[in-house]
Amino acid sequence: MRSRIPHILLLAVGVLLLTACYESSDVTRHEPGVYKGEADPLAKKLENDGELREQLNQRFDGQRDR
């Protein structure tokens, strides 16, 4: 019986180490050019608000020279 305890303990530690290395294989497939996320509430606001669009364009102009 005493000689089985180290073998069982070694087996248990081995199983624990192998299960700790498990990584879920969640794969997300994307199609090029197709957005499948939630609707962006700011996109509609940018379409309807010319002043906001102009403010953003001014901010982007300051960053385009980099």
PDB file of N, CA, C, O and CB in Angstrom:
ATOM      1  N   MET A   1       0.822  -1.203   0.000  1.00  0.00           N
ATOM      2  CA  MET A   1       0.000   0.000   0.000  1.00  0.00           C
ATOM      3  C   MET A   1       0.863   1.263   0.000  1.00  0.00           C
ATOM      4  O   MET A   1       0.541   2.244  -0.671  1.00  0.00           O
ATOM      5  CB  MET A   1      -0.933   0.000   1.210  1.00  0.00           C
ATOM      6  N   ARG A   2       1.975   1.230   0.768  1.00  0.00           N
ATOM      7  CA  ARG A   2       2.832   2.413   0.838  1.00  0.00           C
ATOM      8  C   ARG A   2       3.460   2.727  -0.516  1.00  0.00           C
ATOM      9  O   ARG A   2       3.673   3.899  -0.828  1.00  0.00           O
ATOM     10  CB  ARG A   2       3.926   2.213   1.885  1.00  0.00           C
ATOM     11  N   SER A   3       3.755   1.739  -1.308  1.00  0.00           N
ATOM     12  CA  SER A   3       4.399   1.985  -2.600  1.00  0.00           C
ATOM     13  C   SER A   3       3.411   2.542  -3.631  1.00  0.00           C
ATOM     14  O   SER A   3       3.836   3.082  -4.653  1.00  0.00           O
ATOM     15  CB  SER A   3       5.029   0.692  -3.127  1.00  0.00           C
ATOM     16  N   ARG A   4       2.140   2.425  -3.390  1.00  0.00           N
ATOM     17  CA  ARG A   4       1.134   2.941  -4.326  1.00  0.00           C
ATOM     18  C   ARG A   4       0.859   4.427  -4.098  1.00  0.00           C
ATOM     19  O   ARG A   4       0.471   5.132  -5.029  1.00  0.00           O
ATOM     20  CB  ARG A   4      -0.166   2.147  -4.192  1.00  0.00           C
ATOM     21  N   ILE A   5       1.053   4.900  -2.887  1.00  0.00           N
ATOM     22  CA  ILE A   5       0.735   6.298  -2.569  1.00  0.00           C
ATOM     23  C   ILE A   5       1.565   7.261  -3.419  1.00  0.00           C
ATOM     24  O   ILE A   5       0.985   8.190  -3.982  1.00  0.00           O
ATOM     25  CB  ILE A   5       0.977   6.575  -1.074  1.00  0.00           C
ATOM     26  N   PRO A   6       2.883   7.099  -3.547  1.00  0.00           N
ATOM     27  CA  PRO A   6       3.635   8.026  -4.406  1.00  0.00           C
ATOM     28  C   PRO A   6       3.188   7.970  -5.866  1.00  0.00           C
ATOM     29  O   PRO A   6       3.178   8.996  -6.545  1.00  0.00           O
ATOM     30  CB  PRO A   6       5.121   7.720  -4.322  1.00  0.00           C
ATOM     31  N   HIS A   7       2.821   6.795  -6.354  1.00  0.00           N
ATOM     32  CA  HIS A   7       2.366   6.665  -7.737  1.00  0.00           C
ATOM     33  C   HIS A   7       1.039   7.396  -7.942  1.00  0.00           C
ATOM     34  O   HIS A   7       0.851   8.098  -8.935  1.00  0.00           O
ATOM     35  CB  HIS A   7       2.221   5.180  -8.117  1.00  0.00           C
ATOM     36  N   ILE A   8       0.136   7.222  -7.001  1.00  0.00           N
ATOM     37  CA  ILE A   8      -1.167   7.894  -7.089  1.00  0.00           C
ATOM     38  C   ILE A   8      -0.985   9.397  -6.964  1.00  0.00           C
ATOM     39  O   ILE A   8      -1.623  10.165  -7.684  1.00  0.00           O
ATOM     40  CB  ILE A   8      -2.131   7.376  -5.992  1.00  0.00           C
ATOM     41  N   LEU A   9      -0.113   9.821  -6.049  1.00  0.00           N
ATOM     42  CA  LEU A   9       0.151  11.246  -5.869  1.00  0.00           C
ATOM     43  C   LEU A   9       0.777  11.837  -7.130  1.00  0.00           C
ATOM     44  O   LEU A   9       0.389  12.922  -7.561  1.00  0.00           O
ATOM     45  CB  LEU A   9       1.071  11.477  -4.656  1.00  0.00           C
ATOM     46  N   LEU A  10       1.727  11.145  -7.715  1.00  0.00           N
ATOM     47  CA  LEU A  10       2.359  11.602  -8.947  1.00  0.00           C
ATOM     48  C   LEU A  10       1.339  11.685 -10.086  1.00  0.00           C
ATOM     49  O   LEU A  10       1.357  12.639 -10.865  1.00  0.00           O
ATOM     50  CB  LEU A  10       3.513  10.664  -9.334  1.00  0.00           C
ATOM     51  N   LEU A  11       0.468  10.710 -10.184  1.00  0.00           N
ATOM     52  CA  LEU A  11      -0.575  10.720 -11.205  1.00  0.00           C
ATOM     53  C   LEU A  11      -1.535  11.897 -10.999  1.00  0.00           C
ATOM     54  O   LEU A  11      -1.920  12.567 -11.958  1.00  0.00           O
ATOM     55  CB  LEU A  11      -1.350   9.392 -11.186  1.00  0.00           C
ATOM     56  N   ALA A  12      -1.916  12.141  -9.749  1.00  0.00           N
ATOM     57  CA  ALA A  12      -2.827  13.251  -9.451  1.00  0.00           C
ATOM     58  C   ALA A  12      -2.179  14.589  -9.788  1.00  0.00           C
ATOM     59  O   ALA A  12      -2.833  15.462 -10.360  1.00  0.00           O
ATOM     60  CB  ALA A  12      -3.245  13.224  -7.969  1.00  0.00           C
ATOM     61  N   VAL A  13      -0.907  14.764  -9.445  1.00  0.00           N
ATOM     62  CA  VAL A  13      -0.205  16.013  -9.761  1.00  0.00           C
ATOM     63  C   VAL A  13      -0.083  16.168 -11.274  1.00  0.00           C
ATOM     64  O   VAL A  13      -0.249  17.271 -11.796  1.00  0.00           O
ATOM     65  CB  VAL A  13       1.200  16.042  -9.097  1.00  0.00           C
ATOM     66  N   GLY A  14       0.205  15.084 -11.980  1.00  0.00           N
ATOM     67  CA  GLY A  14       0.300  15.136 -13.438  1.00  0.00           C
ATOM     68  C   GLY A  14      -1.008  15.539 -14.086  1.00  0.00           C
ATOM     69  O   GLY A  14      -1.026  16.359 -15.004  1.00  0.00           O
ATOM     70  N   VAL A  15      -2.093  14.971 -13.617  1.00  0.00           N
ATOM     71  CA  VAL A  15      -3.415  15.321 -14.151  1.00  0.00           C
ATOM     72  C   VAL A  15      -3.731  16.784 -13.858  1.00  0.00           C
ATOM     73  O   VAL A  15      -4.259  17.490 -14.717  1.00  0.00           O
ATOM     74  CB  VAL A  15      -4.510  14.405 -13.548  1.00  0.00           C
ATOM     75  N   LEU A  16      -3.413  17.236 -12.663  1.00  0.00           N
ATOM     76  CA  LEU A  16      -3.662  18.631 -12.295  1.00  0.00           C
ATOM     77  C   LEU A  16      -2.859  19.576 -13.179  1.00  0.00           C
ATOM     78  O   LEU A  16      -3.383  20.588 -13.644  1.00  0.00           O
ATOM     79  CB  LEU A  16      -3.317  18.868 -10.819  1.00  0.00           C
ATOM     80  N   LEU A  17      -1.598  19.254 -13.410  1.00  0.00           N
ATOM     81  CA  LEU A  17      -0.768  20.113 -14.253  1.00  0.00           C
ATOM     82  C   LEU A  17      -1.255  20.131 -15.696  1.00  0.00           C
ATOM     83  O   LEU A  17      -1.226  21.177 -16.343  1.00  0.00           O
ATOM     84  CB  LEU A  17       0.679  19.653 -14.205  1.00  0.00           C
ATOM     85  N   LEU A  18      -1.696  19.006 -16.202  1.00  0.00           N
ATOM     86  CA  LEU A  18      -2.179  18.966 -17.580  1.00  0.00           C
ATOM     87  C   LEU A  18      -3.496  19.718 -17.747  1.00  0.00           C
ATOM     88  O   LEU A  18      -3.710  20.362 -18.774  1.00  0.00           O
ATOM     89  CB  LEU A  18      -2.350  17.527 -18.029  1.00  0.00           C
ATOM     90  N   THR A  19      -4.367  19.648 -16.767  1.00  0.00           N
ATOM     91  CA  THR A  19      -5.634  20.375 -16.882  1.00  0.00           C
ATOM     92  C   THR A  19      -5.429  21.860 -16.665  1.00  0.00           C
ATOM     93  O   THR A  19      -6.225  22.660 -17.158  1.00  0.00           O
ATOM     94  CB  THR A  19      -6.656  19.839 -15.881  1.00  0.00           C
ATOM     95  N   ALA A  20      -4.403  22.254 -15.952  1.00  0.00           N
ATOM     96  CA  ALA A  20      -4.127  23.677 -15.748  1.00  0.00           C
ATOM     97  C   ALA A  20      -3.638  24.327 -17.032  1.00  0.00           C
ATOM     98  O   ALA A  20      -3.742  25.545 -17.183  1.00  0.00           O
ATOM     99  CB  ALA A  20      -3.092  23.870 -14.636  1.00  0.00           C
ATOM    100  N   CYS A  21      -3.113  23.546 -17.949  1.00  0.00           N
ATOM    101  CA  CYS A  21      -2.602  24.074 -19.213  1.00  0.00           C
ATOM    102  C   CYS A  21      -3.681  24.136 -20.295  1.00  0.00           C
ATOM    103  O   CYS A  21      -3.398  24.562 -21.415  1.00  0.00           O
ATOM    104  CB  CYS A  21      -1.442  23.224 -19.697  1.00  0.00           C
ATOM    105  N   TYR A  22      -4.898  23.724 -19.985  1.00  0.00           N
ATOM    106  CA  TYR A  22      -5.972  23.701 -20.978  1.00  0.00           C
ATOM    107  C   TYR A  22      -6.346  25.119 -21.372  1.00  0.00           C
ATOM    108  O   TYR A  22      -6.505  25.986 -20.513  1.00  0.00           O
ATOM    109  CB  TYR A  22      -7.206  22.953 -20.436  1.00  0.00           C
ATOM    110  N   GLU A  23      -6.485  25.354 -22.656  1.00  0.00           N
ATOM    111  CA  GLU A  23      -6.906  26.655 -23.155  1.00  0.00           C
ATOM    112  C   GLU A  23      -8.136  26.462 -24.033  1.00  0.00           C
ATOM    113  O   GLU A  23      -8.142  25.632 -24.942  1.00  0.00           O
ATOM    114  CB  GLU A  23      -5.758  27.357 -23.945  1.00  0.00           C
ATOM    115  N   SER A  24      -9.161  27.229 -23.753  1.00  0.00           N
ATOM    116  CA  SER A  24     -10.392  27.125 -24.514  1.00  0.00           C
ATOM    117  C   SER A  24     -10.144  27.526 -25.965  1.00  0.00           C
ATOM    118  O   SER A  24      -9.369  28.444 -26.232  1.00  0.00           O
ATOM    119  CB  SER A  24     -11.491  28.000 -23.889  1.00  0.00           C
ATOM    120  N   SER A  25     -10.781  26.860 -26.878  1.00  0.00           N
ATOM    121  CA  SER A  25     -10.582  27.141 -28.301  1.00  0.00           C
ATOM    122  C   SER A  25     -11.752  27.940 -28.864  1.00  0.00           C
ATOM    123  O   SER A  25     -12.380  27.525 -29.839  1.00  0.00           O
ATOM    124  CB  SER A  25     -10.405  25.833 -29.090  1.00  0.00           C
ATOM    125  N   ASP A  26     -12.043  29.075 -28.257  1.00  0.00           N
ATOM    126  CA  ASP A  26     -13.091  29.950 -28.770  1.00  0.00           C
ATOM    127  C   ASP A  26     -12.551  30.698 -29.988  1.00  0.00           C
ATOM    128  O   ASP A  26     -11.651  31.529 -29.869  1.00  0.00           O
ATOM    129  CB  ASP A  26     -13.580  30.948 -27.672  1.00  0.00           C
ATOM    130  N   VAL A  27     -13.099  30.400 -31.132  1.00  0.00           N
ATOM    131  CA  VAL A  27     -12.640  31.012 -32.369  1.00  0.00           C
ATOM    132  C   VAL A  27     -13.752  31.896 -32.907  1.00  0.00           C
ATOM    133  O   VAL A  27     -14.901  31.467 -33.016  1.00  0.00           O
ATOM    134  CB  VAL A  27     -12.223  29.936 -33.415  1.00  0.00           C
ATOM    135  N   THR A  28     -13.408  33.124 -33.238  1.00  0.00           N
ATOM    136  CA  THR A  28     -14.359  34.045 -33.837  1.00  0.00           C
ATOM    137  C   THR A  28     -13.991  34.213 -35.300  1.00  0.00           C
ATOM    138  O   THR A  28     -12.876  34.622 -35.625  1.00  0.00           O
ATOM    139  CB  THR A  28     -14.372  35.416 -33.096  1.00  0.00           C
ATOM    140  N   ARG A  29     -14.913  33.904 -36.161  1.00  0.00           N
ATOM    141  CA  ARG A  29     -14.648  34.038 -37.594  1.00  0.00           C
ATOM    142  C   ARG A  29     -15.224  35.366 -38.079  1.00  0.00           C
ATOM    143  O   ARG A  29     -16.378  35.698 -37.811  1.00  0.00           O
ATOM    144  CB  ARG A  29     -15.257  32.840 -38.395  1.00  0.00           C
ATOM    145  N   HIS A  30     -14.401  36.106 -38.790  1.00  0.00           N
ATOM    146  CA  HIS A  30     -14.801  37.407 -39.311  1.00  0.00           C
ATOM    147  C   HIS A  30     -14.810  37.362 -40.834  1.00  0.00           C
ATOM    148  O   HIS A  30     -14.023  36.649 -41.457  1.00  0.00           O
ATOM    149  CB  HIS A  30     -13.856  38.523 -38.800  1.00  0.00           C
ATOM    150  N   GLU A  31     -15.706  38.129 -41.411  1.00  0.00           N
ATOM    151  CA  GLU A  31     -15.737  38.274 -42.857  1.00  0.00           C
ATOM    152  C   GLU A  31     -15.183  39.648 -43.191  1.00  0.00           C
ATOM    153  O   GLU A  31     -15.562  40.631 -42.553  1.00  0.00           O
ATOM    154  CB  GLU A  31     -17.185  38.086 -43.427  1.00  0.00           C
ATOM    155  N   PRO A  32     -14.303  39.742 -44.167  1.00  0.00           N
ATOM    156  CA  PRO A  32     -13.720  41.042 -44.496  1.00  0.00           C
ATOM    157  C   PRO A  32     -14.778  42.023 -44.994  1.00  0.00           C
ATOM    158  O   PRO A  32     -15.594  41.694 -45.855  1.00  0.00           O
ATOM    159  CB  PRO A  32     -12.626  40.878 -45.547  1.00  0.00           C
ATOM    160  N   GLY A  33     -14.749  43.215 -44.445  1.00  0.00           N
ATOM    161  CA  GLY A  33     -15.661  44.268 -44.872  1.00  0.00           C
ATOM    162  C   GLY A  33     -17.049  44.192 -44.279  1.00  0.00           C
ATOM    163  O   GLY A  33     -17.909  44.995 -44.644  1.00  0.00           O
ATOM    164  N   VAL A  34     -17.303  43.255 -43.376  1.00  0.00           N
ATOM    165  CA  VAL A  34     -18.630  43.102 -42.781  1.00  0.00           C
ATOM    166  C   VAL A  34     -18.511  43.301 -41.280  1.00  0.00           C
ATOM    167  O   VAL A  34     -17.814  42.542 -40.606  1.00  0.00           O
ATOM    168  CB  VAL A  34     -19.246  41.705 -43.112  1.00  0.00           C
ATOM    169  N   TYR A  35     -19.186  44.315 -40.749  1.00  0.00           N
ATOM    170  CA  TYR A  35     -19.178  44.576 -39.315  1.00  0.00           C
ATOM    171  C   TYR A  35     -20.355  43.850 -38.684  1.00  0.00           C
ATOM    172  O   TYR A  35     -21.500  44.049 -39.091  1.00  0.00           O
ATOM    173  CB  TYR A  35     -19.239  46.104 -39.017  1.00  0.00           C
ATOM    174  N   LYS A  36     -20.080  43.009 -37.693  1.00  0.00           N
ATOM    175  CA  LYS A  36     -21.136  42.217 -37.073  1.00  0.00           C
ATOM    176  C   LYS A  36     -21.349  42.583 -35.614  1.00  0.00           C
ATOM    177  O   LYS A  36     -22.029  41.859 -34.888  1.00  0.00           O
ATOM    178  CB  LYS A  36     -20.815  40.749 -37.185  1.00  0.00           C
ATOM    179  N   GLY A  37     -20.783  43.687 -35.180  1.00  0.00           N
ATOM    180  CA  GLY A  37     -20.933  44.099 -33.788  1.00  0.00           C
ATOM    181  C   GLY A  37     -22.235  44.851 -33.572  1.00  0.00           C
ATOM    182  O   GLY A  37     -23.079  44.950 -34.462  1.00  0.00           O
ATOM    183  N   GLU A  38     -22.369  45.376 -32.364  1.00  0.00           N
ATOM    184  CA  GLU A  38     -23.565  46.148 -32.031  1.00  0.00           C
ATOM    185  C   GLU A  38     -23.548  47.478 -32.784  1.00  0.00           C
ATOM    186  O   GLU A  38     -22.492  47.957 -33.196  1.00  0.00           O
ATOM    187  CB  GLU A  38     -23.657  46.389 -30.502  1.00  0.00           C
ATOM    188  N   ALA A  39     -24.724  48.060 -32.954  1.00  0.00           N
ATOM    189  CA  ALA A  39     -24.828  49.347 -33.634  1.00  0.00           C
ATOM    190  C   ALA A  39     -24.139  50.424 -32.807  1.00  0.00           C
ATOM    191  O   ALA A  39     -24.272  50.458 -31.583  1.00  0.00           O
ATOM    192  CB  ALA A  39     -26.307  49.719 -33.887  1.00  0.00           C
ATOM    193  N   ASP A  40     -23.410  51.295 -33.476  1.00  0.00           N
ATOM    194  CA  ASP A  40     -22.686  52.369 -32.807  1.00  0.00           C
ATOM    195  C   ASP A  40     -23.594  53.596 -32.716  1.00  0.00           C
ATOM    196  O   ASP A  40     -23.969  54.151 -33.748  1.00  0.00           O
ATOM    197  CB  ASP A  40     -21.363  52.709 -33.562  1.00  0.00           C
ATOM    198  N   PRO A  41     -23.958  54.031 -31.506  1.00  0.00           N
ATOM    199  CA  PRO A  41     -24.855  55.179 -31.385  1.00  0.00           C
ATOM    200  C   PRO A  41     -24.213  56.479 -31.856  1.00  0.00           C
ATOM    201  O   PRO A  41     -24.924  57.404 -32.246  1.00  0.00           O
ATOM    202  CB  PRO A  41     -25.306  55.329 -29.952  1.00  0.00           C
ATOM    203  N   LEU A  42     -22.893  56.569 -31.830  1.00  0.00           N
ATOM    204  CA  LEU A  42     -22.239  57.801 -32.268  1.00  0.00           C
ATOM    205  C   LEU A  42     -22.209  57.930 -33.786  1.00  0.00           C
ATOM    206  O   LEU A  42     -22.072  59.039 -34.303  1.00  0.00           O
ATOM    207  CB  LEU A  42     -20.828  57.860 -31.723  1.00  0.00           C
ATOM    208  N   ALA A  43     -22.332  56.836 -34.499  1.00  0.00           N
ATOM    209  CA  ALA A  43     -22.315  56.901 -35.959  1.00  0.00           C
ATOM    210  C   ALA A  43     -23.508  57.704 -36.470  1.00  0.00           C
ATOM    211  O   ALA A  43     -23.354  58.540 -37.360  1.00  0.00           O
ATOM    212  CB  ALA A  43     -22.324  55.482 -36.566  1.00  0.00           C
ATOM    213  N   LYS A  44     -24.686  57.462 -35.922  1.00  0.00           N
ATOM    214  CA  LYS A  44     -25.871  58.226 -36.332  1.00  0.00           C
ATOM    215  C   LYS A  44     -25.730  59.690 -35.935  1.00  0.00           C
ATOM    216  O   LYS A  44     -26.142  60.583 -36.675  1.00  0.00           O
ATOM    217  CB  LYS A  44     -27.146  57.628 -35.705  1.00  0.00           C
ATOM    218  N   LYS A  45     -25.149  59.929 -34.768  1.00  0.00           N
ATOM    219  CA  LYS A  45     -24.974  61.305 -34.302  1.00  0.00           C
ATOM    220  C   LYS A  45     -24.028  62.060 -35.233  1.00  0.00           C
ATOM    221  O   LYS A  45     -24.240  63.241 -35.506  1.00  0.00           O
ATOM    222  CB  LYS A  45     -24.435  61.327 -32.851  1.00  0.00           C
ATOM    223  N   LEU A  46     -22.988  61.388 -35.720  1.00  0.00           N
ATOM    224  CA  LEU A  46     -22.055  62.034 -36.641  1.00  0.00           C
ATOM    225  C   LEU A  46     -22.710  62.327 -37.982  1.00  0.00           C
ATOM    226  O   LEU A  46     -22.408  63.344 -38.606  1.00  0.00           O
ATOM    227  CB  LEU A  46     -20.823  61.161 -36.845  1.00  0.00           C
ATOM    228  N   GLU A  47     -23.597  61.455 -38.430  1.00  0.00           N
ATOM    229  CA  GLU A  47     -24.281  61.674 -39.706  1.00  0.00           C
ATOM    230  C   GLU A  47     -25.210  62.881 -39.635  1.00  0.00           C
ATOM    231  O   GLU A  47     -25.345  63.627 -40.605  1.00  0.00           O
ATOM    232  CB  GLU A  47     -25.073  60.427 -40.108  1.00  0.00           C
ATOM    233  N   ASN A  48     -25.848  63.068 -38.481  1.00  0.00           N
ATOM    234  CA  ASN A  48     -26.862  64.114 -38.357  1.00  0.00           C
ATOM    235  C   ASN A  48     -26.311  65.437 -37.848  1.00  0.00           C
ATOM    236  O   ASN A  48     -26.951  66.472 -38.034  1.00  0.00           O
ATOM    237  CB  ASN A  48     -27.949  63.651 -37.444  1.00  0.00           C
ATOM    238  N   ASP A  49     -25.147  65.436 -37.212  1.00  0.00           N
ATOM    239  CA  ASP A  49     -24.623  66.650 -36.585  1.00  0.00           C
ATOM    240  C   ASP A  49     -23.379  67.117 -37.337  1.00  0.00           C
ATOM    241  O   ASP A  49     -22.284  66.595 -37.130  1.00  0.00           O
ATOM    242  CB  ASP A  49     -24.295  66.401 -35.085  1.00  0.00           C
ATOM    243  N   GLY A  50     -23.561  68.109 -38.214  1.00  0.00           N
ATOM    244  CA  GLY A  50     -22.449  68.629 -39.011  1.00  0.00           C
ATOM    245  C   GLY A  50     -21.402  69.332 -38.169  1.00  0.00           C
ATOM    246  O   GLY A  50     -20.213  69.286 -38.486  1.00  0.00           O
ATOM    247  N   GLU A  51     -21.836  69.984 -37.096  1.00  0.00           N
ATOM    248  CA  GLU A  51     -20.894  70.698 -36.229  1.00  0.00           C
ATOM    249  C   GLU A  51     -19.951  69.715 -35.527  1.00  0.00           C
ATOM    250  O   GLU A  51     -18.748  69.959 -35.428  1.00  0.00           O
ATOM    251  CB  GLU A  51     -21.657  71.544 -35.183  1.00  0.00           C
ATOM    252  N   LEU A  52     -20.502  68.620 -35.050  1.00  0.00           N
ATOM    253  CA  LEU A  52     -19.679  67.604 -34.397  1.00  0.00           C
ATOM    254  C   LEU A  52     -18.689  67.006 -35.392  1.00  0.00           C
ATOM    255  O   LEU A  52     -17.530  66.767 -35.053  1.00  0.00           O
ATOM    256  CB  LEU A  52     -20.563  66.498 -33.788  1.00  0.00           C
ATOM    257  N   ARG A  53     -19.146  66.765 -36.612  1.00  0.00           N
ATOM    258  CA  ARG A  53     -18.269  66.223 -37.654  1.00  0.00           C
ATOM    259  C   ARG A  53     -17.116  67.194 -37.933  1.00  0.00           C
ATOM    260  O   ARG A  53     -15.971  66.773 -38.093  1.00  0.00           O
ATOM    261  CB  ARG A  53     -19.072  65.947 -38.956  1.00  0.00           C
ATOM    262  N   GLU A  54     -17.423  68.483 -37.990  1.00  0.00           N
ATOM    263  CA  GLU A  54     -16.387  69.492 -38.248  1.00  0.00           C
ATOM    264  C   GLU A  54     -15.377  69.548 -37.102  1.00  0.00           C
ATOM    265  O   GLU A  54     -14.178  69.689 -37.341  1.00  0.00           O
ATOM    266  CB  GLU A  54     -17.028  70.879 -38.455  1.00  0.00           C
ATOM    267  N   GLN A  55     -15.851  69.439 -35.864  1.00  0.00           N
ATOM    268  CA  GLN A  55     -14.942  69.426 -34.715  1.00  0.00           C
ATOM    269  C   GLN A  55     -13.997  68.225 -34.787  1.00  0.00           C
ATOM    270  O   GLN A  55     -12.801  68.355 -34.528  1.00  0.00           O
ATOM    271  CB  GLN A  55     -15.742  69.398 -33.394  1.00  0.00           C
ATOM    272  N   LEU A  56     -14.530  67.079 -35.134  1.00  0.00           N
ATOM    273  CA  LEU A  56     -13.685  65.889 -35.248  1.00  0.00           C
ATOM    274  C   LEU A  56     -12.677  66.022 -36.386  1.00  0.00           C
ATOM    275  O   LEU A  56     -11.526  65.609 -36.252  1.00  0.00           O
ATOM    276  CB  LEU A  56     -14.548  64.648 -35.462  1.00  0.00           C
ATOM    277  N   ASN A  57     -13.110  66.597 -37.502  1.00  0.00           N
ATOM    278  CA  ASN A  57     -12.186  66.789 -38.620  1.00  0.00           C
ATOM    279  C   ASN A  57     -11.045  67.716 -38.233  1.00  0.00           C
ATOM    280  O   ASN A  57      -9.904  67.491 -38.637  1.00  0.00           O
ATOM    281  CB  ASN A  57     -12.926  67.348 -39.836  1.00  0.00           C
ATOM    282  N   GLN A  58     -11.334  68.752 -37.458  1.00  0.00           N
ATOM    283  CA  GLN A  58     -10.279  69.661 -36.996  1.00  0.00           C
ATOM    284  C   GLN A  58      -9.303  68.927 -36.080  1.00  0.00           C
ATOM    285  O   GLN A  58      -8.092  69.123 -36.175  1.00  0.00           O
ATOM    286  CB  GLN A  58     -10.891  70.875 -36.261  1.00  0.00           C
ATOM    287  N   ARG A  59      -9.826  68.088 -35.201  1.00  0.00           N
ATOM    288  CA  ARG A  59      -8.948  67.320 -34.311  1.00  0.00           C
ATOM    289  C   ARG A  59      -8.093  66.341 -35.107  1.00  0.00           C
ATOM    290  O   ARG A  59      -6.911  66.169 -34.810  1.00  0.00           O
ATOM    291  CB  ARG A  59      -9.775  66.563 -33.257  1.00  0.00           C
ATOM    292  N   PHE A  60      -8.676  65.703 -36.107  1.00  0.00           N
ATOM    293  CA  PHE A  60      -7.919  64.746 -36.916  1.00  0.00           C
ATOM    294  C   PHE A  60      -6.856  65.445 -37.757  1.00  0.00           C
ATOM    295  O   PHE A  60      -5.778  64.892 -37.978  1.00  0.00           O
ATOM    296  CB  PHE A  60      -8.864  63.955 -37.824  1.00  0.00           C
ATOM    297  N   ASP A  61      -7.153  66.673 -38.234  1.00  0.00           N
ATOM    298  CA  ASP A  61      -6.160  67.414 -39.013  1.00  0.00           C
ATOM    299  C   ASP A  61      -4.895  67.649 -38.197  1.00  0.00           C
ATOM    300  O   ASP A  61      -3.792  67.616 -38.742  1.00  0.00           O
ATOM    301  CB  ASP A  61      -6.739  68.754 -39.486  1.00  0.00           C
ATOM    302  N   GLY A  62      -5.043  67.883 -36.912  1.00  0.00           N
ATOM    303  CA  GLY A  62      -3.878  68.090 -36.052  1.00  0.00           C
ATOM    304  C   GLY A  62      -3.071  66.828 -35.842  1.00  0.00           C
ATOM    305  O   GLY A  62      -1.906  66.904 -35.453  1.00  0.00           O
ATOM    306  N   GLN A  63      -3.657  65.672 -36.088  1.00  0.00           N
ATOM    307  CA  GLN A  63      -2.958  64.409 -35.863  1.00  0.00           C
ATOM    308  C   GLN A  63      -2.451  63.779 -37.162  1.00  0.00           C
ATOM    309  O   GLN A  63      -1.646  62.849 -37.120  1.00  0.00           O
ATOM    310  CB  GLN A  63      -3.873  63.438 -35.149  1.00  0.00           C
ATOM    311  N   ARG A  64      -2.900  64.261 -38.287  1.00  0.00           N
ATOM    312  CA  ARG A  64      -2.521  63.630 -39.556  1.00  0.00           C
ATOM    313  C   ARG A  64      -1.076  63.914 -39.952  1.00  0.00           C
ATOM    314  O   ARG A  64      -0.495  63.166 -40.738  1.00  0.00           O
ATOM    315  CB  ARG A  64      -3.442  64.101 -40.657  1.00  0.00           C
ATOM    316  N   ASP A  65      -0.486  64.987 -39.416  1.00  0.00           N
ATOM    317  CA  ASP A  65       0.877  65.337 -39.802  1.00  0.00           C
ATOM    318  C   ASP A  65       1.924  64.447 -39.144  1.00  0.00           C
ATOM    319  O   ASP A  65       3.109  64.572 -39.452  1.00  0.00           O
ATOM    320  CB  ASP A  65       1.151  66.774 -39.456  1.00  0.00           C
ATOM    321  N   ARG A  66       1.528  63.577 -38.271  1.00  0.00           N
ATOM    322  CA  ARG A  66       2.496  62.731 -37.555  1.00  0.00           C
ATOM    323  C   ARG A  66       2.918  61.554 -38.370  1.00  0.00           C
ATOM    324  O   ARG A  66       3.727  60.746 -37.913  1.00  0.00           O
ATOM    325  CB  ARG A  66       1.925  62.250 -36.253  1.00  0.00           C
TER     326      ARG A  66
END
